[in-house]
Amino acid sequence: MAMIYRVKDGPGDQSASEGHEITLSTLSDRLADYQCHFLGPERPAFNTSAPGDYYHHVIVEVCEKDPLSQTFDQVGFYVIAGLDAAKSGFLYEPTHT
């Protein structure tokens, strides 16, 4: 399972929300209208010189156990371009079977 995090501007682990587990297939379906950019193997920090109080970014952590795909083709962290954290609630909705 991949993990989704909402992230504030600023340094360190305190800038990220608690992670939310989701399958990569569900995540890929929900993000069909967005681009995901690979950032690297380490959790990224945004605007470290100007910490913020609100979540602005949404990142995805893909682990070694996750099946890679065209969208998520490497293990590590991705940012979802153009998706403000305040509008990311649809990623957290339960999966209906």
N, C-alpha and C positions, 0 to 999 in steps of 0.2 A: 504494500500500500504506500502510495505517495503521501506526503504531508503538505498542507497548505498553511501558510503563515501570512498574517497581516503585519506590516512593518512600518514603524515610525522612522522619521529622519533622526539620525544620531548614531553614536557608536555602541557597540556591545550587544550582548544577548538580551538586555533589558528592553531593547527597541522592538522585539518581536512578540506577537501574541502566542498563546498556547497553540500548538499545531492541531490540525484537523485531518484525520485520515480519510483518504478517498482512493478508489482504484484509478489507475491511469486511463483506462478506457472510458470511464464515466467523466473524468476530468477533460479528456480530449474532446468528448462530445459536447460538453458544456462550454468549452473554449473555442469552438469552431470559428467564431467571428473575431478572435484575438490572435495576436502573434506572441509566441513565447520565446524569449531570448536566453540562451545559456550564459550563465555568469561565472561558472567555475565550481570546483569541488568544495569550497568553503562558503559558509553562510555570509552573504554580502551585508554591508552597511551602506546606508545612503546618507548623503549630506552630513558627514560626521562633524563638521564644524558648526552646524546649525541644528542642534537637536530640536525635535518637535514634540508636541503633546498628543497629536492625533495620528492614527494609522493612515498612510497614504499609498503604500505599495502592497502588492500581493506577490508573494514568491512561492514557488513549488520546490520541494526537495524530492528528488528521485533517488531511491536507494538501490543498492546492488541487487536486491531480490526482486525489484520491479521489472516487468517485461518492457524493454525499450520499444519505442515506436517512432514513426516519422516525426511527430511533434517533439517527443522527449527521447532523443537519440543518444544521450549520455547520462551517466550517473553524476549527480550534483544538483546545483541550484539554478532555477530559471526565474526570470521576472516576467510577469504578464503585462505586456506593453499596452498602455491606454486604458487599463482597468484600475480605477481608484478603489481603494479598500472600502470606502463607504458604500460602494455600489457592487460589492462582491458577494452579497448574501446568497445569490443563486448557486454559488459553489458549495455552500454549506447545507443545502436542502437535502433531506433524506432521499436515497435512491429507491424508486418504486419498482417492484418486481412483478 
